[in-house]
Each structure stands twice: as C-alpha cells, then as structure tokens.
C-alpha cells in the first residue's frame, strides 16, 4: 500500500511539473533567465532577435494543445513576460493586404504543419491554428496568403466541428467546448 501511495504521489508530481513547463508557470519575470525558460519550457520552435538585444521565443503547444506561448527575454537575458497568443485579440491584429508571413509568425507562432496547404490554382498558401475562442469552443483560425508575395489575402475563424457532425442540421450545438 505504501508503494502504491508513493507511486501515485510520484505520478501526480510528474503531471503537475509537466503542466508547469507547458505554459512557463512558475517562471518569475525579472528573475528567470533565458536558460531557465528553456530548461522549463524546452527549446523554442522559433526565435527572433531584436536590434536592441531583446529576444522573442515561440512555444506552440499544438496540435493537441490549443495555445502558443511567447516568452519575451530582455537584453539583460532575463524574462520580461510570457504571453499566450492564440486568441481573438491577437488574431485581430492581422491585416488583410498588409500583414506578411513574417509578421504573422511573430504574432501567432508557427502554424500546425499538417494543416498547412498550398492551392496552386489560386497561388494561395493557407496556414491554420487551433485555439479556444471567446465562447470557450474549440476553433480554428486560418490565414490565406498570396503565395507569391507572402501578403495576407484574408483570415477567418471557425468552430472546429467533428467530421461526423458536419452535415447535421444542428451542427452548431455540437461545437466542442474547451473545458473538458
């Protein structure tokens, strides 16, 4: 019985530590170093270096997770903040006809590779992210680029419905909730 309790306790600690590293919870801005961020959250998927010495590190947690975290590191090598970016507010910053691929990547992080698609007939590249929308539903956000110029043609958000429900007349009622 003692071994069972110890094993259960170990499993709980392991799960909680995994959750902590997922979002960087527990890393204190102004105290945590870049190295501590990487030790806690892992190697970033993307990294940007600003002229003033600051850095931005992207941590996408998809496809099963529905968030990308951006860790901002100051010129002094210390964490400034960690910000979740897959939300309606950040998506609204993308400007049709003006934003380009580099700007979208820096704003939302990399899209899920298996949901990236090129349409030759339209010379259009589509990137997609899965996230939790303002109504607490699982949703997808698509950005459609002119593939030649890399400029955003359009973007839109939609609920992520199970394929089984796509043709049902009451499909809206089947949108999956983010709270499981």
ZAMINU-44499 format. One line per field, with one value per residue (C-alpha): residue number from 1; x, y, z; residue in one letter. Coordinates in nm, 3 decimals. Example, Ala and Ser with C-alpha at 12.3 -4.5 7.8 and 13.67 -1.06 7.14 Angstrom:
BEGIN
baro: (1	2)
px: (1.230	1.367)
py: (-0.450	-0.106)
pz: (0.780	0.714)
torgu: (A	S)
***
This chain:
BEGIN
baro: (1	2	3	4	5	6	7	8	9	10	11	12	13	14	15	16	17	18	19	20	21	22	23	24	25	26	27	28	29	30	31	32	33	34	35	36	37	38	39	40	41	42	43	44	45	46	47	48	49	50	51	52	53	54	55	56	57	58	59	60	61	62	63	64	65	66	67	68	69	70	71	72	73	74	75	76	77	78	79	80	81	82	83	84	85	86	87	88	89	90	91	92	93	94	95	96	97	98	99	100	101	102	103	104	105	106	107	108	109	110	111	112	113	114	115	116	117	118	119	120	121	122	123	124	125	126	127	128	129	130	131	132	133	134	135	136	137	138	139	140	141	142	143	144	145	146	147	148	149	150	151	152	153	154	155	156	157	158	159	160	161	162	163	164	165	166	167	168	169	170	171	172	173	174	175	176	177	178	179	180)
px: (0.000	0.287	0.444	0.110	0.074	0.433	0.377	0.055	0.225	0.514	0.270	0.086	0.413	0.524	0.194	0.200	0.557	0.456	0.175	0.413	0.653	0.369	0.298	0.607	0.403	0.635	0.889	0.908	0.956	1.268	1.416	1.411	1.693	1.667	1.836	1.575	1.297	1.447	1.504	1.141	0.961	1.204	1.375	1.161	1.014	1.116	1.333	1.362	1.644	1.561	1.822	1.810	1.916	1.571	1.450	1.114	1.079	0.779	0.636	0.348	0.164	-0.045	-0.188	-0.350	-0.286	-0.461	-0.211	0.118	0.318	0.562	0.841	0.997	1.358	1.514	1.855	1.981	1.891	1.601	1.240	1.017	0.688	0.521	0.212	-0.045	-0.112	-0.374	-0.680	-0.921	-0.733	-0.406	-0.579	-0.750	-0.408	-0.356	-0.435	-0.561	-0.349	-0.078	0.048	0.304	0.416	0.698	0.460	0.202	0.468	0.592	0.238	0.094	0.394	0.420	0.102	0.040	0.238	-0.022	-0.283	-0.068	-0.189	-0.091	-0.357	-0.185	-0.491	-0.520	-0.146	-0.260	-0.095	-0.314	-0.187	-0.410	-0.405	-0.635	-0.735	-1.004	-1.231	-1.412	-1.711	-1.490	-1.525	-1.252	-1.196	-0.960	-0.804	-0.698	-0.474	-0.469	-0.160	-0.081	0.187	0.396	0.413	0.355	0.096	-0.225	-0.525	-0.776	-0.818	-1.111	-1.212	-1.448	-1.553	-1.379	-1.660	-1.617	-1.638	-1.928	-2.142	-2.060	-2.388	-2.625	-2.879	-2.797	-2.419	-2.363	-2.484	-2.207	-1.915	-1.665	-1.604	-1.251	-1.337	-1.302)
py: (0.000	0.235	0.171	0.240	0.572	0.667	0.574	0.776	1.073	1.050	1.040	1.348	1.540	1.439	1.552	1.881	1.951	1.881	2.135	2.391	2.363	2.378	2.747	2.851	2.878	2.949	3.146	3.492	3.791	3.989	3.688	3.391	3.377	3.273	2.946	2.880	2.948	2.694	2.440	2.477	2.513	2.336	2.457	2.718	2.635	2.979	3.261	3.628	3.866	4.238	4.508	4.622	4.276	4.154	3.813	3.652	3.273	3.082	2.776	2.625	2.357	2.211	2.022	1.875	2.183	2.498	2.763	2.915	3.095	3.373	3.427	3.773	3.794	4.132	4.249	4.157	3.790	3.790	3.701	4.004	3.814	3.507	3.573	3.329	3.446	3.218	3.427	3.654	3.969	3.858	3.718	4.056	4.222	4.051	4.298	4.179	4.318	4.442	4.173	3.929	3.580	3.703	3.932	3.653	3.410	3.663	3.735	3.378	3.148	2.865	2.703	2.332	2.183	1.920	2.194	2.400	2.377	2.526	2.574	2.603	2.724	3.027	3.056	3.061	2.932	2.857	2.836	2.714	2.723	2.551	2.755	2.822	3.106	3.373	3.138	2.867	2.649	2.470	2.679	2.711	3.028	3.034	3.285	3.280	3.429	3.524	3.258	3.476	3.789	3.636	3.905	3.811	3.794	3.715	3.542	3.391	3.195	2.898	2.643	2.308	2.059	1.685	1.542	1.319	1.626	1.832	1.757	1.761	2.044	2.125	2.122	2.442	2.265	2.011	2.253	2.112	2.302	2.387	2.293	1.917)
pz: (0.000	0.082	-0.261	-0.429	-0.247	-0.331	-0.696	-0.710	-0.545	-0.794	-1.085	-0.958	-0.912	-1.261	-1.415	-1.230	-1.335	-1.696	-1.667	-1.518	-1.810	-2.062	-2.002	-1.810	-1.491	-1.201	-1.404	-1.250	-1.481	-1.391	-1.212	-1.451	-1.705	-2.069	-1.975	-1.704	-1.954	-2.194	-1.915	-1.807	-2.141	-2.376	-2.690	-2.867	-3.208	-3.331	-3.202	-3.302	-3.208	-3.192	-3.267	-2.901	-2.777	-2.674	-2.788	-2.850	-2.814	-2.957	-2.782	-2.983	-2.784	-3.065	-3.230	-2.919	-2.709	-2.820	-2.726	-2.829	-2.564	-2.648	-2.398	-2.416	-2.296	-2.218	-2.338	-1.990	-2.053	-1.805	-1.870	-1.926	-1.970	-2.112	-2.320	-2.462	-2.818	-2.973	-2.901	-3.082	-2.979	-3.140	-3.449	-3.500	-3.538	-3.873	-4.152	-4.490	-4.774	-4.534	-4.295	-4.431	-4.332	-4.108	-3.916	-3.873	-3.748	-3.494	-3.379	-3.356	-3.386	-3.635	-3.767	-3.738	-4.032	-4.117	-4.162	-4.399	-4.757	-5.094	-5.361	-5.699	-5.896	-5.668	-5.587	-5.226	-4.911	-4.608	-4.250	-3.968	-3.588	-3.339	-3.033	-2.775	-2.893	-2.689	-2.644	-2.491	-2.802	-2.991	-3.304	-3.598	-3.731	-4.095	-4.270	-4.651	-4.816	-5.171	-5.219	-5.450	-5.232	-4.889	-4.810	-4.625	-4.856	-4.583	-4.250	-4.068	-3.760	-3.743	-3.484	-3.505	-3.558	-3.558	-3.910	-3.800	-3.736	-4.045	-4.223	-3.930	-3.925	-3.562	-3.605	-3.404	-3.089	-3.137	-3.124	-2.880	-2.559	-2.446	-2.088	-2.065)
torgu: (X	X	X	X	X	X	X	X	X	X	X	X	X	X	X	X	X	X	X	X	X	X	X	X	X	X	X	X	X	X	X	X	X	X	X	X	X	X	X	X	X	X	X	X	X	X	X	X	X	X	X	X	X	X	X	X	X	X	X	X	X	X	X	X	X	X	X	X	X	X	X	X	X	X	X	X	X	X	X	X	X	X	X	X	X	X	X	X	X	X	X	X	X	X	X	X	X	X	X	X	X	X	X	X	X	X	X	X	X	X	X	X	X	X	X	X	X	X	X	X	X	X	X	X	X	X	X	X	X	X	X	X	X	X	X	X	X	X	X	X	X	X	X	X	X	X	X	X	X	X	X	X	X	X	X	X	X	X	X	X	X	X	X	X	X	X	X	X	X	X	X	X	X	X	X	X	X	X	X	X)
***
